[in-house]
């Protein structure tokens, strides 16, 4: 979606989301129990959608929660979803649950980030991987992408850095397509500009077992190369902007040697 389209009202905004999802007006109308004519009128500004219709269309277009509020504001309605700070007392049970979940993954690395990859919590497994990272990268607010791709971060120890770097940049591109975030765009441009350190081995993955189901992260720690498969979990049906943008990333051992090594460090 172009910035111009996003700034001209709820109709063009909805059309932008529909086109991004590659859904026709007729298909969207059928999903939302409406008509293609009505969808067309909304998109061209000839008809003002009700608050309920905006939310219904946003749901069927899988619009992120933050952007659903933006659609409502563009249509002249109040935001529907709250944005509660994570340190608010009402979020205490959520924070405690997330911390227990991260600790339960020990000795396997796990962390929680927000929409701009700011690290909100991490377990001992992550702290172990960060040994040797430059101190300025560990000063709050810590950013997971900056930690990983900065030349003074984890990048020099990632044995399949070209592949892993490409995966992370593609992940960020998908986030940028969903969220209108200048902060996220600036972060992408920053980390994408970091050169691949000398000594990176583009063909390194070919000399080791291939995992057809996922790209492994192969990282060196104290002279031992560890292999991890990364998974990302988010909340189902979030009703708060903050909660909708939380993600928990876990790194599971991709081979028995990695599992044994981690268990030896954290019995």
Helices and strands as residue ranges (DSSP letters): H 3-6, H 10-21, H 25-31, H 36-44, H 51-60, H 65-74, G 89-91, H 92-105, E 110-113, E 119-122, H 124-129, G 135-137, H 144-149, G 155-157, H 161-178, H 182-192, G 204-207, E 217-221, E 224-233, H 241-244, E 247-253, H 256-265
